[in-house]
Amino acid sequence: MLATAANERVAHAIADHLGLFDEVIASGTEHNLEGSAKAAAVVARFGERGFSYAGDSAAGAAVWRQAGAAVLVGPAARRPPPLRPRLLSRLGSTMVAAKRCAMQCARSGDTSGRRTCSSSCR
């Protein structure tokens, strides 16, 4: 599933182009699917802790709180959003390891975007 705050037309065009998603939920003219609205929509579809969520910004924190696992995505040089220790403990070791790896990559100055430092985090 592609869950995005982007407009429905844009989200469907991207999903169709990539051919990776069997379902799309996105913002429409009457609603903005961001933050807690996105979390509610994904939980309604998969249940609490019934999904993994990959996000690239602090706006994903509401979804990460409900996810069974979380993944930080984005360029290696970009720092992950600040997360409270309580949220980290709720997300478990998957999130802690992902954040540690992302921070390590950011400190190394790797700006290639080729995930060169992520291989050292496995």
KAURFEN-V595057 format. One line per field, one symbol per residue. phi: phi as a letter, one per 20 degrees, with the letter a starting at -180 (. if undefined). psi: psi as a letter, one per 20 degrees, with the letter a starting at -180 (. if undefined). burial: I if it has 16 or more other ideal C-beta (glycine too) atoms within 10 Angstrom, else O. Layout:
# KAURFEN-V595057
phi: ???
psi: ???
burial: ???
This chain:
# KAURFEN-V595057
phi: .ddbeffgffffffffffmddebccbfcfdbdeclfffgfffffednfmebdcdccbffegffgfeffbccecpgffeffffcfgffgffenfffffffgffffffffnfdfmelfefffee
psi: pooqirqgggghggggghkipiqpprqahiqomqchgggggghhgiqpjjrqpprjrhhihhghhiqhqqppqrqhipqqqppqhggghhhahggggggggggggghijojhjjkhihhij.
burial: OIIIIIOOOOIOOIIOOOOOOOOIIIIOOOOOIIOOIIIOIIIOOIOOOOIOIIIOOOOIIIIIIIIOIIIIOOOIOIOIIOIOOOOOOIIOOOIOOIIOIIOOIIOOOIOOOOOOIOOOOO
